[in-house]
């Protein structure tokens, strides 16, 4: 019932209302029609009033309010920049503090979505001090007894005075000068692993990583609530050093902090934990035995006192990575393939038993971030749909005792989601008649090289992680990390937002099971491939990096090779010049070479063959992918290095970077920051952007 009807009807004289009631209510019906238009007008007036304020205005009004105050739109690559409402609302508050270090730091966080710290480099110059403004902490020479100042030298938290540096800060060459302000960004974030079983070496030695490797622990950033407070080491995802952890153990060690230990028979409270260097010393570790539970955050190692082996030692810690991919304790519920009920498995229960019970169709969900050491096999009958997944915000580790053989009958679907697998391959056996078979890998990691040595080197670098022998299988891989893969030529493979790592550019990343012939039909988008590729047909390669090369005496004739090139396209990707692929559109280094030849060929046709060859070799040497880290387990694994050529770092179709981390939109985040710096940086100052990790 429209409340406006009664209000309007009561405005009429009582005599008309009485007669209207006697004659069937025609007048009231007319009031109902009028009341509908009045309600629309009232709602419109209310919205016009709400549109005067950024907090309540309609979405389409926000840009107009921003225009009134000179707000400049940004690339919508983070949650805060996709809608201008929050930033427009804060613009007035920001401008009241315009030019201050705190507001620059807050802006850097808002527009990049990364942790940030602002450093005014002129405060750390070696200068003759004015007696009315003495800075006692600014010594010309460092105090060698101050370990923390020395530990943090030349970082975002430097406190040592430096001599003046006249180079420009905008080029990231100079830092310490009077007009210089540095903005340090942490593009790597901290990802948690909760209550994961520690890997046992013996009764006294344990490892944090479920893969049994040394792993640097990272700070879980503590939230900052005050814009007037600059970032501190505890508020950014910094790698944890031994001396910092030893000095500030209470800030880092605890159930909701950066790391924590639990055991059924040991006291793991703060008072019973210490920090030490547990580096290798012959066949054992240095500084053993210990009197307390000892942690080494640099190597991710744990030592316990002799004579009391821990029962069910569980670790909670944080590691660094570039984005949510390959599985982890992040939101994944929207990627689940099957709904409804599921069989839940937790630590101590048989994963093989649950899979066998659900092989006719169903979901098996692992409800923790445990470590499951089993030898698995799975056979799906006709039309069965099975999903094995980690529970949302969990990351279990499957330590396979050998190859996981999967047999798929016609018209079956198998989905793996959120799993970290090591120790063996996934092998789709060639069994059964013709029919569609679908294998999906979503947010999964199949460790490149099958397993890792203690130092992170692959144990079986030439062995593929995924082998598809069944003809006609459709393979879908999304947001994953895999070693090399081999597929029969009738398979159809679709890959997106994934890193395929053959462990070296000269090893095989994609081919037929014989390792030489062309594998199945391939579609690959927003991905990075390290290793050689031979496919029957490359339907599409977009925003993808093929870091491929031929080795000495190689049996391959081309590092990337498609047998059928009448169809398909390579666009906005890095493809070696000597690759055989379908038509290329704005691919590197071919595009850079074309531009270099055009610039050098003045007048046209003036270049001799030796000159063309020299330009070609120089372009190939300059325009090639450079990675910050090449081994799985390292925080910057697969990320493009800061010195990677612009043609690759901004070579995607939307001017983002090519490769698996395309959707991080790192170039756009940096551009957003530079746009804001022009508006908020104090006159006379210069700013430089530095990546802290």
C-alpha positions in Angstrom: 0.0 0.0 0.0 1.4 3.4 -1.0 1.4 5.6 2.1 0.9 8.7 -0.1 -2.7 7.5 -0.9 -4.0 8.0 2.6 -2.3 11.4 3.0 -3.7 12.6 -0.3 -7.2 11.2 0.3 -7.4 12.8 3.8 -6.9 16.2 2.2 -10.3 16.0 0.6 -13.3 17.3 2.5 -15.1 14.6 4.6 -18.3 15.0 2.6 -16.6 13.9 -0.6 -15.0 11.0 1.1 -18.3 9.8 2.5 -20.0 10.0 -0.9 -17.1 8.3 -2.5 -17.3 5.4 -0.1 -21.0 5.1 -0.9 -20.4 5.2 -4.7 -17.7 2.5 -4.9 -14.4 4.4 -4.2 -13.8 5.9 -7.6 -12.3 9.0 -6.1 -10.0 7.0 -3.9 -8.9 5.0 -7.0 -8.0 8.3 -8.7 -6.0 9.3 -5.6 -4.1 6.0 -5.9 -3.1 6.9 -9.5 -2.0 10.3 -8.4 -0.1 9.0 -5.4 2.1 6.8 -7.6 3.4 9.8 -9.5 3.8 11.7 -6.2 5.9 8.8 -4.8 8.1 8.9 -7.9 8.6 12.7 -7.5 9.3 12.3 -3.8 11.9 9.6 -4.5 13.5 11.7 -7.1 13.7 14.7 -4.8 15.2 12.5 -2.1 17.8 11.1 -4.5 18.6 14.7 -5.7 19.3 15.6 -2.1 21.4 12.4 -1.6 23.4 13.2 -4.8 24.8 16.3 -3.1 27.0 14.0 -1.0 29.7 11.6 -2.2 28.7 9.0 0.5 25.1 8.7 -0.7 25.1 9.8 -4.3 24.4 7.4 -7.2 27.3 5.8 -8.9 27.0 7.9 -12.0 27.2 11.1 -10.0 30.5 10.3 -8.3 32.7 11.3 -11.3 30.8 14.7 -11.5 31.5 15.4 -7.9 35.1 14.4 -8.4 35.3 16.8 -11.4 34.1 19.7 -9.2 37.2 19.2 -7.0 39.6 18.4 -9.8 39.7 14.7 -9.2 41.6 12.7 -11.9 40.4 9.2 -12.7 42.8 6.3 -12.3 43.2 2.8 -13.8 40.6 0.6 -12.1 43.0 -2.2 -11.2 42.5 -2.4 -7.4 39.4 -2.5 -5.2 39.8 1.1 -4.2 40.3 2.5 -7.7 37.5 0.6 -9.5 35.1 3.0 -7.9 36.0 6.7 -7.4 33.6 7.1 -4.5 36.0 6.4 -1.6 38.9 8.4 -3.0 36.7 11.4 -3.9 35.3 11.3 -0.4 38.9 11.3 1.0 40.2 13.9 -1.4 39.4 16.9 0.8 41.0 15.3 3.8 44.1 14.4 1.7 44.4 17.9 0.4 44.3 19.4 3.9 47.5 17.4 4.5 48.9 17.8 1.0 52.7 17.5 0.7 53.2 15.6 4.0 54.9 12.2 4.1 51.9 10.5 5.8 49.4 11.5 3.1 51.8 10.4 0.3 52.1 7.0 2.0 48.4 6.7 2.4 47.9 7.6 -1.3 50.5 5.1 -2.4 48.6 2.4 -0.6 45.2 3.5 -1.9 46.1 3.7 -5.5 48.4 0.8 -5.8 46.8 -1.6 -3.4 50.3 -2.5 -2.1 52.0 -1.9 1.2 54.1 1.3 1.0 56.4 3.5 3.0 57.5 7.1 2.2 61.1 8.1 3.0 62.3 11.8 3.0 65.9 11.2 2.0 67.0 14.7 2.9 66.5 13.8 6.6 69.3 11.2 6.3 72.0 13.5 4.7 75.3 14.1 6.3 75.1 17.8 7.0 76.4 20.4 9.4 73.6 20.9 11.8 71.9 24.1 12.7 72.2 24.6 16.5 68.6 25.5 16.9 67.5 22.3 15.1 69.8 19.5 16.3 69.2 16.0 15.1 71.0 13.8 17.6 70.3 10.5 15.7 71.8 11.8 12.5 75.5 10.9 12.9 78.0 11.4 10.1 79.5 7.9 10.8 77.4 4.8 11.8 77.4 3.3 15.2 78.8 -0.2 14.7 77.2 -1.3 17.9 73.8 -0.5 16.6 72.9 -3.8 14.9 69.4 -2.7 13.8 70.5 0.4 12.0 73.1 -1.7 10.2 70.6 -4.5 9.5 68.2 -2.0 7.8 70.8 0.0 5.9 69.8 1.2 2.4 66.3 -0.1 2.8 63.0 1.7 3.3 63.8 1.7 7.1 67.3 3.1 6.8 68.5 5.3 9.7 72.1 5.9 8.6 73.3 9.2 7.3 74.6 9.3 3.7 76.7 11.7 1.6 74.8 13.6 -1.0 73.9 11.8 -4.3 73.4 14.2 -7.3 71.9 11.6 -9.6 68.1 11.9 -10.4 65.8 10.0 -8.2 63.2 9.6 -10.9 65.6 7.2 -12.7 66.0 5.2 -9.4 69.8 5.9 -9.6 70.1 8.6 -6.9 68.5 8.7 -3.5 70.1 10.9 -0.8 69.6 14.6 -1.8 67.7 17.6 -0.5 64.6 17.4 -2.9 64.3 13.7 -2.9 61.4 11.6 -1.6 61.3 7.9 -2.1 58.1 5.7 -2.2 58.9 2.1 -1.4 56.4 -0.5 -2.5 55.9 -4.2 -1.6 54.4 -5.9 -4.6 54.9 -9.3 -3.0 52.3 -10.1 -0.4 52.3 -12.4 2.6 50.3 -15.6 2.3 49.5 -17.9 5.3 49.8 -21.6 5.8 47.9 -22.6 9.0 48.6 -25.5 11.2 50.5 -27.4 8.6 52.5 -30.5 9.8 56.2 -29.7 10.1 58.4 -31.9 7.9 60.5 -34.2 10.1 64.2 -34.8 9.3 64.9 -36.6 12.7 63.7 -36.3 16.3 65.4 -32.9 16.7 65.2 -31.2 13.3 62.1 -30.0 11.4 61.2 -27.8 8.5 58.4 -25.2 8.1 57.7 -25.9 4.4 55.5 -28.9 3.6 57.7 -29.5 0.6 60.7 -30.2 2.9 62.7 -27.2 1.6 64.3 -24.2 3.2 61.9 -21.3 3.0 62.2 -17.7 4.0 59.5 -16.6 6.5 57.7 -13.3 5.9 56.0 -10.8 8.2 52.3 -10.9 8.4 51.5 -7.1 8.1 49.7 -5.6 11.0 47.0 -3.2 10.1 47.6 0.5 10.5 44.6 2.6 11.7 46.2 6.1 11.9 47.1 8.0 8.7 49.5 10.1 10.8 51.7 7.0 11.4 54.3 6.0 8.9 54.8 2.3 8.1 57.1 0.2 10.2 58.8 -3.1 9.5 56.0 -4.9 11.3 53.3 -3.4 9.1 54.8 -4.6 5.7 55.4 -8.1 4.3 59.2 -8.0 4.9 61.3 -11.1 5.1 62.1 -11.9 8.7 65.7 -11.8 9.7 67.2 -13.7 12.6 68.3 -10.7 14.6 64.9 -8.9 14.1 63.0 -12.0 15.2 65.2 -12.5 18.3 64.8 -8.9 19.3 61.1 -8.5 18.7 59.9 -12.1 19.2 56.8 -11.1 21.0 55.7 -9.0 17.9 56.1 -11.9 15.5 55.4 -15.1 17.4 51.8 -15.9 18.4 48.6 -17.6 17.1 47.5 -14.5 15.1 51.0 -13.2 14.3 53.6 -14.1 11.7 54.5 -17.5 12.9 53.5 -20.0 15.6 54.2 -23.6 16.6 51.9 -26.2 18.2 52.7 -29.7 19.6 50.7 -32.1 21.7 53.5 -32.8 24.2 55.7 -29.6 24.1 55.3 -26.1 25.6 55.4 -23.9 22.6 54.6 -20.6 24.4 56.7 -17.5 23.8 58.9 -18.2 26.9 60.0 -21.5 25.5 60.9 -20.3 22.0 64.2 -18.8 20.9 65.9 -17.8 17.6 69.2 -19.1 16.2 71.2 -19.7 13.0 70.5 -23.3 12.0 72.6 -23.3 8.9 74.1 -26.6 7.6 77.2 -27.8 9.4 78.3 -31.0 7.7 75.6 -33.6 8.0 73.7 -31.7 10.7 72.9 -28.1 11.7 74.9 -25.5 13.5 74.2 -24.8 17.2 72.7 -28.2 18.1 71.6 -29.4 20.6 69.3 -26.6 21.9 67.7 -26.1 25.3 64.5 -24.4 23.9 62.5 -24.8 20.7 64.7 -22.9 18.3 63.5 -21.2 15.1 65.5 -20.0 12.1 63.2 -17.7 10.0 65.7 -17.2 7.2 65.9 -21.0 6.4 62.5 -22.0 7.8 64.0 -24.5 10.2 63.0 -25.7 13.7 65.2 -27.5 16.3 63.7 -29.0 19.5 65.6 -30.1 22.6 67.0 -33.6 22.5 65.1 -36.4 24.3 61.7 -34.9 23.8 60.6 -35.5 20.2 57.4 -33.5 19.5 54.1 -35.2 18.8 52.1 -33.8 16.0 54.2 -30.6 15.5 52.2 -28.1 13.5 53.4 -24.8 12.1 51.6 -21.6 11.1 53.7 -19.2 9.1 53.6 -16.8 6.1 55.5 -16.9 2.8 55.8 -14.3 0.0 54.3 -14.5 -3.4 53.0 -12.1 -6.1 49.3 -13.0 -6.4 46.7 -15.6 -5.5 47.5 -18.4 -7.8 48.6 -22.0 -7.6 46.5 -22.6 -4.5 46.7 -21.0 -1.1 44.6 -19.9 1.9 42.6 -17.3 -0.1 39.1 -17.1 -1.4 38.3 -19.7 -4.0 34.7 -20.7 -3.5 33.6 -19.2 -6.9 35.9 -21.6 -8.7 34.3 -24.8 -7.3 33.0 -26.9 -10.2 30.4 -29.0 -8.3 28.0 -27.9 -5.6 25.9 -29.8 -3.1 27.2 -32.1 -0.4 30.7 -33.4 -0.1 32.8 -36.0 1.7 35.2 -34.2 4.1 38.7 -35.4 4.7 41.1 -34.1 7.4 44.6 -35.0 8.7 44.8 -38.7 9.6 42.1 -39.9 7.3 42.6 -41.8 4.0 42.3 -39.6 1.0 42.4 -42.7 -1.3 39.4 -44.2 0.6 37.4 -41.0 0.1 38.2 -40.9 -3.6 37.2 -44.5 -4.1 33.9 -43.9 -2.4 33.2 -40.8 -4.6 34.4 -42.2 -7.9 30.9 -42.7 -9.3 30.3 -39.0 -8.8 30.6 -36.5 -6.0 32.9 -34.1 -4.2 35.8 -34.8 -1.8 36.9 -31.8 0.1 40.1 -31.6 2.2 39.2 -29.5 5.3 42.6 -28.4 6.5 46.1 -27.4 5.3 47.5 -30.7 6.2 50.1 -33.0 4.6 48.9 -36.2 3.0 51.4 -38.8 2.0 49.7 -41.4 -0.2 49.9 -43.3 -3.4 46.7 -42.4 -5.3 44.8 -43.9 -8.2 41.4 -43.1 -9.5 39.0 -44.7 -12.1 35.9 -42.9 -13.1 33.0 -44.8 -14.7 31.0 -43.4 -17.6 29.3 -40.0 -17.1 30.9 -39.6 -13.6 31.7 -36.1 -12.4 34.2 -35.9 -9.5 35.9 -33.0 -7.8 38.8 -33.2 -5.4 39.4 -29.9 -3.8 40.9 -28.1 -0.9 38.3 -26.4 1.3 38.0 -22.7 0.8 41.0 -20.8 2.4 42.9 -24.1 2.9 46.0 -25.4 1.1 46.7 -29.1 1.7 49.9 -30.8 0.3 49.7 -34.1 -1.4 53.0 -36.0 -1.2 52.5 -38.7 -3.9 54.3 -42.0 -3.5 54.6 -42.2 -7.3 52.6 -41.4 -10.4 48.9 -40.7 -9.8 47.2 -42.7 -12.6 43.8 -41.4 -13.5 41.5 -43.5 -15.8 38.7 -41.6 -17.3 35.8 -43.4 -19.0 33.9 -41.6 -21.9 31.9 -38.5 -20.8 33.6 -38.1 -17.5 34.9 -35.0 -15.7 37.6 -34.7 -13.1 38.3 -31.4 -11.3 41.2 -30.7 -9.0 41.1 -27.4 -7.1 43.5 -25.8 -4.6 46.0 -28.6 -4.2 49.8 -28.6 -3.9 51.2 -31.8 -5.3 54.7 -33.2 -5.1 56.5 -36.5 -5.5 54.9 -37.7 -8.7 53.1 -37.0 -12.0 49.4 -36.9 -12.8 49.0 -39.5 -15.6 45.8 -39.8 -17.6 46.0 -43.4 -18.9 44.8 -44.4 -22.4 41.9 -46.7 -21.4 38.4 -47.0 -22.9 36.7 -46.1 -26.1 36.0 -42.7 -27.7 34.2 -40.0 -25.9 34.7 -36.7 -24.2 36.9 -36.6 -21.1 37.6 -33.4 -19.2 40.4 -32.8 -16.7 40.4 -29.4 -14.9 43.2 -28.1 -12.8 42.2 -24.9 -10.9 44.5 -23.1 -8.5 46.7 -26.2 -8.3 50.5 -26.5 -8.1 52.2 -29.6 -9.6 55.8 -28.9 -8.4 58.1 -28.4 -11.3 60.7 -31.2 -11.3 58.2 -33.4 -9.3 60.0 -32.6 -6.0 62.6 -30.2 -4.6 65.9 -30.6 -2.9 66.5 -28.8 0.3 68.0 -25.8 -1.6 64.9 -25.6 -3.9 66.5 -27.2 -6.9 64.2 -29.7 -8.8 65.1 -33.4 -8.2 63.7 -34.5 -11.6 64.1 -31.5 -13.8 63.4 -33.2 -17.1 60.3 -35.1 -16.0 56.9 -33.6 -16.8 54.3 -33.0 -14.1 51.3 -33.9 -16.3 51.1 -36.7 -18.9 47.9 -37.1 -21.0 47.9 -40.3 -22.9 44.2 -40.6 -23.5 43.2 -39.4 -27.0 40.5 -36.7 -27.1 41.0 -35.5 -23.5 40.1 -31.9 -22.9 42.5 -30.3 -20.3 41.6 -27.0 -18.7 44.3 -25.3 -16.5 43.6 -22.0 -14.7 45.6 -20.1 -12.1 48.1 -22.8 -11.7 51.8 -23.7 -11.5 53.0 -26.8 -13.3 56.1 -28.4 -14.5 56.3 -29.5 -18.1 53.4 -31.4 -19.7 53.0 -33.9 -22.5 49.8 -34.6 -24.3 48.8 -36.8 -27.3 48.1 -34.9 -30.5 44.3 -35.3 -30.3 44.1 -33.6 -26.8 42.7 -30.1 -26.5 44.6 -28.0 -23.9 43.4 -24.6 -22.6 45.7 -22.7 -20.2 45.1 -19.3 -18.6 46.9 -17.4 -15.8 49.3 -20.2 -15.3 53.1 -20.7 -15.2 54.3 -23.8 -17.1 57.9 -24.4 -15.9 60.0 -26.9 -17.7 62.8 -25.9 -15.2 64.9 -24.4 -18.0 64.4 -22.7 -21.3 66.1 -25.6 -23.1 64.0 -28.3 -21.6 60.5 -29.4 -22.8 57.5 -27.5 -21.4 54.9 -28.9 -23.8 55.1 -31.7 -26.4 53.8 -35.2 -27.2 54.6 -38.0 -24.8 57.7 -38.9 -26.8 59.1 -35.4 -25.9 59.7 -34.4 -29.5 56.5 -34.6 -31.6 53.7 -32.1 -31.5 51.4 -32.3 -28.5 47.7 -31.5 -28.5 45.9 -28.3 -29.7 46.9 -25.5 -27.4 45.1 -22.3 -26.4 47.1 -20.2 -23.9 46.3 -16.8 -22.4 48.0 -14.6 -19.8 50.6 -17.2 -19.0 54.3 -17.8 -18.8 56.0 -20.8 -20.3 59.6 -21.7 -19.4 60.8 -24.3 -21.8 60.3 -25.5 -25.4 56.9 -25.9 -26.9 55.8 -28.2 -29.8 52.1 -28.4 -30.5 49.9 -29.8 -33.2 48.1 -26.5 -33.5 48.4 -23.2 -31.6 44.9 -21.8 -31.7 45.7 -18.7 -29.7 48.5 -17.3 -27.7 47.7 -14.0 -26.0 49.7 -11.9 -23.5 51.9 -14.9 -23.0 55.7 -15.3 -22.5 57.5 -18.2 -24.2 60.9 -18.2 -22.5 62.2 -20.9 -24.9 65.6 -21.6 -26.3 67.5 -24.4 -28.1 70.3 -26.2 -26.4 73.6 -27.3 -27.8 73.1 -30.4 -30.1 69.3 -30.0 -29.6 67.1 -32.4 -31.5 64.5 -29.7 -31.9 64.7 -27.3 -34.9 62.7 -24.5 -33.3 62.1 -23.6 -29.6 58.3 -22.9 -30.2 56.8 -25.0 -32.9 53.3 -25.3 -34.3 52.7 -28.0 -37.0 49.5 -26.4 -38.4 49.7 -22.7 -39.0 46.8 -22.1 -41.4 44.7 -21.3 -38.3 45.4 -19.5 -35.0 47.1 -16.4 -33.9 49.9 -15.1 -31.6 49.1 -11.7 -30.2 50.8 -9.4 -27.7 53.2 -12.2 -26.7 56.9 -12.8 -26.4 57.7 -15.4 -29.1 61.4 -16.2 -30.1 62.2 -15.0 -33.6 63.1 -18.5 -34.8 59.7 -19.9 -33.7 57.3 -21.5 -36.1 53.8 -20.2 -35.1 50.7 -18.8 -36.7 50.5 -15.2 -37.7 51.9 -12.8 -35.1 50.3 -9.5 -34.1 52.4 -7.0 -32.1 54.5 -9.8 -30.7 58.0 -9.3 -29.3 60.8 -9.2 -30.2 59.5 -9.1 -33.8 57.8 -5.8 -33.3 60.8 -4.2 -31.7 63.0 -5.5 -34.5 60.7 -4.1 -37.1 60.8 -0.7 -35.5 64.6 -0.8 -35.1 65.1 -1.6 -38.8 62.7 1.2 -39.8 64.6 3.7 -37.7 68.0 2.5 -39.0 66.9 2.2 -42.7 67.2 5.9 -43.8 66.8 6.1 -46.7 64.8 2.9 -47.2 66.8 0.0 -48.5 70.2 1.4 -47.4 71.0 -1.3 -44.9 73.3 -4.1 -45.9 72.8 -7.7 -44.7 75.6 -7.5 -42.0 74.0 -4.3 -40.6 70.6 -6.0 -40.5 72.1 -9.0 -38.7 73.8 -6.8 -36.2 70.5 -5.0 -35.4 68.7 -8.3 -35.2 71.1 -9.7 -32.7 71.2 -6.6 -30.6 67.4 -6.4 -30.5 67.2 -10.1 -29.5 69.7 -9.5 -26.7 67.9 -6.5 -25.4 64.2 -7.5 -25.7 63.9 -10.8 -23.8 62.2 -11.7 -20.5 64.1 -11.3 -17.3 62.8 -12.9 -14.1 63.4 -11.9 -10.6 63.5 -15.6 -9.5 63.4 -18.8 -11.6 62.9 -21.5 -8.9 59.6 -22.6 -7.4 59.5 -21.8 -3.7 61.2 -18.4 -4.0 59.0 -15.4 -3.2 59.6 -13.7 -6.5 59.2 -16.9 -8.6 58.1 -16.1 -12.1 57.8 -12.4 -11.5 59.4 -10.1 -14.2 62.5 -8.3 -12.9 62.5 -4.6 -12.6 65.1 -4.3 -15.4 62.9 -6.4 -17.8 62.5 -4.4 -21.0 59.5 -2.1 -21.3 58.3 -4.0 -24.4 57.5 -7.0 -22.2 56.6 -5.2 -19.0 54.0 -3.1 -20.8 53.5 -5.3 -23.9 50.1 -6.9 -23.2 47.0 -5.8 -25.1 46.0 -3.4 -22.2 49.6 -2.2 -21.7 50.0 -4.4 -18.6 52.8 -7.0 -18.4 52.9 -10.2 -20.4 52.8 -13.5 -18.6 51.2 -15.2 -15.6 51.1 -12.0 -13.5 49.3 -9.9 -16.1 46.3 -9.4 -13.8 48.5 -7.9 -11.1 48.5 -4.8 -13.4 51.8 -3.6 -11.9 52.4 -1.0 -14.6 48.9 0.5 -14.1 49.4 0.6 -10.3 52.7 2.5 -10.8 51.0 4.9 -13.3 48.2 5.5 -10.7 50.8 6.5 -8.2 52.6 8.8 -10.5 49.4 10.5 -11.4 48.7 11.2 -7.7 52.3 12.4 -7.1 51.9 15.2 -9.6 49.0 16.4 -7.5 50.1 15.9 -4.0 53.9 16.2 -4.1 55.1 19.4 -2.5 56.6 22.0 -5.0 60.3 21.6 -5.4 60.5 18.0 -4.4 61.2 15.0 -6.7 59.9 11.5 -6.1 61.2 8.0 -7.0 59.4 4.7 -6.9 61.3 1.7 -5.5 60.3 -1.9 -5.2 61.3 -3.1 -1.7 60.7 -6.8 -2.7 
